[in-house]
Amino acid sequence: MGQDKKTPITIDGKEYVFEDFSKEQQTMCNHCFDLDRKIDSAKFNLDQLLIGKQAFMDMLKKSLEDNPPAQTVEPIEIK
């Protein structure tokens, strides 16, 4: 005979079984799982963006050291 699959879920330190949830509770739980995945992906993308920006800022600074601007104008601050 087949085994019943039980998926343990821990919420605020209390254990539940996903299969015992109502359909509505399962849907809310699946939304939370999906949102966690999207949050992790957004953090990953933010890391890439920050590191990429820093690389371009480093290249810009290096190019300015090698070839400083001929004249000065009102500065625009890059953060």
Secondary structure, DSSP 8 states (H G I E B T S, - for coil): -------EEEETTEEEEGGGS-HHHHHHHHHHHHHHHHHHHHHHHHHHHHHHHHHHHHHHHHHHHHS--SS--------
